[in-house]
Amino acid sequence: MDPITTKPLVDPSLIELLNAHDMLEFLGLGIAMILGSIIVICCFVVSNWRSDRRHQRDVALKQELLDRGLSADEIVRIVEANSEPPAKCG
C-alpha cells in the first residue's frame, strides 16, 4: 500500500521567484483595486440616494399643491418652473 502523498498548492519555485518588492507591488495593486471599487460603489449609492430624495421632495410638493386646491395645469407650471437639470457625478 502506497503512503498518501500530498502536493503543495503552489509550486515552491514560484514562491521563491516572488521577492518582498514584488509582493508589495501585488499588495498595493490589490488595495488600489479594492479602494477604487469602494469609491465607484459609494458614488453609485449617493447618486441614487440623491435621486430618490429629489423624487420624494417633488411628490411632497405636488401633494401640498393639490391640498391647496391648485389645478393640474397650475401644478405642472409650478413644477416645471422649479425644476433644474440634475447634477452629474464626475
Secondary structure, 3 states (H helix, E strand, C coil): CCCCCCCCCCCHHHHHHCCHHHHHHHHHHHHHHHHHHHHHHHHHHHHHHHHHHHHHHHHHHHHHHHHCCCCHHHHHHHHHHHCCCCCCCC
